[in-house]
Amino acid sequence: MLVVAVVTLLCLVVAGLVLFYVAYPHRGEAPPERAEWLGDVLTRAVDSMPTLPAEAEDAARTDDSRALADR
């Protein structure tokens, strides 16, 4: 039972962090004064993640739309 409670709490914390990131740093808004450090941490974490270049995303969308058109 303790494991279920800990995992549930962990899921809620991660969901809260995602919600905070989407509400403030992702939109370019300044987070509240008490949570500026959290906005900085989340922005650095997202910047350090590997991402696809824009050309690869456009090519993937084009390939997907062609595949759907062929059906």
C-alpha positions as CSV (number, residue, x, y, z in Angstrom):
1,M,0.0,0.0,0.0
2,L,2.9,2.4,0.8
3,V,4.3,1.8,-2.7
4,V,1.0,2.8,-4.4
5,A,0.9,5.9,-2.3
6,V,4.5,6.9,-3.1
7,V,4.0,6.2,-6.9
8,T,0.8,8.2,-6.9
9,L,2.5,11.1,-5.1
10,L,5.3,11.0,-7.6
11,C,2.9,11.1,-10.6
12,L,1.1,14.1,-9.1
13,V,4.4,15.9,-8.6
14,V,5.5,15.3,-12.2
15,A,2.0,16.4,-13.5
16,G,2.3,19.6,-11.4
17,L,5.7,20.4,-12.8
18,V,4.5,19.8,-16.4
19,L,1.4,22.0,-15.7
20,F,3.6,24.8,-14.3
21,Y,6.0,24.6,-17.3
22,V,3.2,24.8,-19.8
23,A,1.5,27.7,-17.9
24,Y,4.6,29.9,-17.6
25,P,8.0,29.3,-19.2
26,H,6.7,27.5,-22.3
27,R,4.4,30.5,-23.2
28,G,7.1,33.0,-22.4
29,E,5.4,34.3,-19.3
30,A,7.3,35.2,-16.1
31,P,6.5,32.8,-13.2
32,P,5.4,34.2,-9.9
33,E,8.1,35.7,-7.8
34,R,8.2,32.8,-5.3
35,A,8.6,30.3,-8.1
36,E,11.1,32.0,-10.4
37,W,13.8,29.4,-9.5
38,L,11.4,26.6,-10.6
39,G,10.9,28.3,-14.0
40,D,14.6,28.6,-14.4
41,V,15.2,24.9,-13.5
42,L,12.4,23.7,-15.9
43,T,13.7,25.9,-18.7
44,R,17.2,24.6,-18.3
45,A,15.9,21.0,-18.2
46,V,13.9,21.4,-21.4
47,D,16.8,23.2,-23.2
48,S,19.1,20.3,-22.4
49,M,16.7,17.7,-23.9
50,P,17.5,16.6,-27.5
51,T,15.0,17.8,-30.1
52,L,14.5,17.2,-33.8
53,P,15.4,20.0,-36.2
54,A,12.5,21.8,-37.8
55,E,13.3,20.3,-41.2
56,A,13.0,16.8,-39.8
57,E,9.6,17.7,-38.2
58,D,8.3,19.1,-41.5
59,A,9.5,16.0,-43.4
60,A,7.8,13.7,-40.9
61,R,4.5,15.6,-41.2
62,T,4.8,15.4,-45.0
63,D,5.5,11.6,-44.9
64,D,2.5,11.1,-42.5
65,S,0.1,13.0,-44.7
66,R,1.2,11.1,-47.8
67,A,0.7,7.8,-45.9
68,L,-2.8,8.8,-45.0
69,A,-3.6,9.9,-48.5
70,D,-2.4,6.5,-49.9
71,R,-5.0,4.7,-47.8
